Amino acid sequence: MSGDCDCRPFVPIQTITDKMYYVEKRMEVAMAHHLKLSYESKCTNLHGHNAVITVFCKSENLNADGMVVDFTRVKEIVRDLLDHKCVNDIVDFNPTAENLARWLCEKIPNCYKVSFQESENNIATYEKDTPRQ
């Protein structure tokens, strides 16, 4: 009977880490844009927002300074890109909140998610796909 048992040890396909560091940075920027839409809307006219942007970053390891990313660096990147700018002059896509959230996420080190709040009740969030395990 002992020959019938396939008693091989369990070997995980990949090592799963039990640590992840998360940071988020919230900031406000003044920006203007106009949208290109397939329907009538006042948003096709140039208008402004005091957008509240929340950037989420993560890393399994901290950098040499003990950080996922420096909060000041995140603020500099976002402000340099958007603050007091007409976004249509900067990007080559329709600058909706959704598109801007994705664009910012791609520009910031270790960023996996961005929430872009145009106004009190209008928030768009972009989150990068995470590999399925």
C-alpha positions as CSV (number, residue, x, y, z in Angstrom):
1,M,0.0,0.0,0.0
2,S,2.8,2.5,0.7
3,G,3.6,2.5,-3.1
4,D,0.1,4.0,-3.8
5,C,0.8,7.3,-1.9
6,D,2.2,10.2,-3.9
7,C,3.6,12.1,-0.9
8,R,5.6,14.8,-2.5
9,P,6.2,18.0,-0.5
10,F,4.2,21.1,-1.4
11,V,6.3,23.5,-3.3
12,P,4.7,27.0,-4.0
13,I,4.8,28.2,-7.6
14,Q,6.0,31.6,-6.5
15,T,7.2,33.1,-3.2
16,I,4.6,35.3,-1.7
17,T,5.9,38.2,0.3
18,D,4.2,39.2,3.5
19,K,5.1,42.9,3.4
20,M,4.1,45.8,1.3
21,Y,4.5,49.5,2.1
22,Y,1.7,51.9,1.1
23,V,1.7,55.7,1.0
24,E,-0.8,58.2,-0.3
25,K,-0.3,61.9,-1.0
26,R,-3.3,64.3,-1.4
27,M,-2.9,67.7,-3.0
28,E,-4.9,70.4,-4.7
29,V,-4.1,72.0,-8.1
30,A,-5.8,74.8,-10.0
31,M,-6.1,73.7,-13.7
32,A,-8.2,74.5,-16.8
33,H,-9.3,72.4,-19.6
34,H,-12.1,71.8,-22.2
35,L,-13.4,68.5,-23.3
36,K,-14.1,67.1,-26.7
37,L,-17.4,65.3,-26.4
38,S,-19.8,63.6,-28.8
39,Y,-22.8,65.5,-27.2
40,E,-23.6,69.0,-26.3
41,S,-22.1,70.1,-22.9
42,K,-20.9,73.2,-21.2
43,C,-17.7,71.2,-20.5
44,T,-16.6,71.7,-24.2
45,N,-16.0,75.3,-23.2
46,L,-12.7,76.3,-21.4
47,H,-13.3,76.0,-17.7
48,G,-11.3,75.5,-14.5
49,H,-11.2,73.2,-11.5
50,N,-9.5,73.2,-8.1
51,A,-8.8,69.5,-8.5
52,V,-8.0,67.4,-5.5
53,I,-5.7,64.6,-6.5
54,T,-4.8,61.6,-4.4
55,V,-1.8,59.6,-5.4
56,F,-1.3,56.0,-4.0
57,C,2.1,54.4,-4.2
58,K,3.4,51.0,-3.0
59,S,6.6,49.0,-2.8
60,E,7.8,45.8,-1.2
61,N,11.0,47.6,-0.3
62,L,11.9,51.0,0.9
63,N,14.5,53.1,-1.0
64,A,17.9,54.1,0.6
65,D,16.1,56.9,2.4
66,G,13.6,54.6,4.0
67,M,10.7,55.7,1.7
68,V,8.4,54.2,-0.9
69,V,8.6,57.6,-2.6
70,D,9.3,61.1,-1.3
71,F,6.0,62.9,-0.7
72,T,7.6,66.2,-1.9
73,R,8.7,64.6,-5.1
74,V,5.1,63.4,-5.8
75,K,3.8,66.9,-5.1
76,E,6.4,68.4,-7.5
77,I,5.6,66.0,-10.3
78,V,1.8,66.7,-10.1
79,R,2.2,70.5,-9.6
80,D,4.7,70.8,-12.4
81,L,2.4,68.9,-14.8
82,L,-0.9,70.5,-13.9
83,D,-0.9,73.4,-11.5
84,H,-2.1,76.7,-13.1
85,K,-2.0,75.1,-16.5
86,C,-4.4,74.7,-19.4
87,V,-4.2,70.9,-19.7
88,N,-5.2,70.9,-23.4
89,D,-1.9,72.6,-24.1
90,I,0.0,69.8,-22.5
91,V,-1.6,66.5,-23.4
92,D,-2.6,64.9,-26.7
93,F,-5.7,63.2,-25.4
94,N,-9.2,64.3,-24.2
95,P,-8.4,65.6,-20.7
96,T,-11.2,63.9,-18.8
97,A,-10.7,63.2,-15.1
98,E,-10.4,59.5,-16.0
99,N,-7.7,60.1,-18.6
100,L,-5.8,62.5,-16.3
101,A,-5.9,60.0,-13.4
102,R,-4.3,57.4,-15.7
103,W,-1.7,59.8,-17.1
104,L,-0.6,60.9,-13.7
105,C,-0.4,57.3,-12.5
106,E,2.0,56.5,-15.3
107,K,4.2,59.6,-14.4
108,I,4.8,58.9,-10.7
109,P,7.3,56.3,-9.4
110,N,5.7,53.3,-7.6
111,C,2.2,54.7,-8.3
112,Y,-0.5,52.1,-8.6
113,K,-3.7,54.3,-8.2
114,V,-4.7,57.9,-8.6
115,S,-8.0,59.5,-7.7
116,F,-8.9,62.8,-9.5
117,Q,-11.6,64.9,-7.9
118,E,-12.7,67.6,-10.3
119,S,-15.4,68.9,-7.9
120,E,-17.1,67.9,-4.7
121,N,-19.2,65.2,-6.2
122,N,-17.2,64.1,-9.3
123,I,-14.2,61.7,-8.7
124,A,-12.5,59.4,-11.2
125,T,-10.1,56.8,-10.1
126,Y,-7.5,54.9,-12.2
127,E,-5.8,51.8,-10.8
128,K,-3.2,49.8,-12.6
129,D,-3.9,46.1,-13.2
130,T,-2.1,44.0,-10.6
131,P,-0.9,40.5,-11.7
132,R,-3.3,37.8,-10.7
133,Q,-1.7,35.1,-8.5
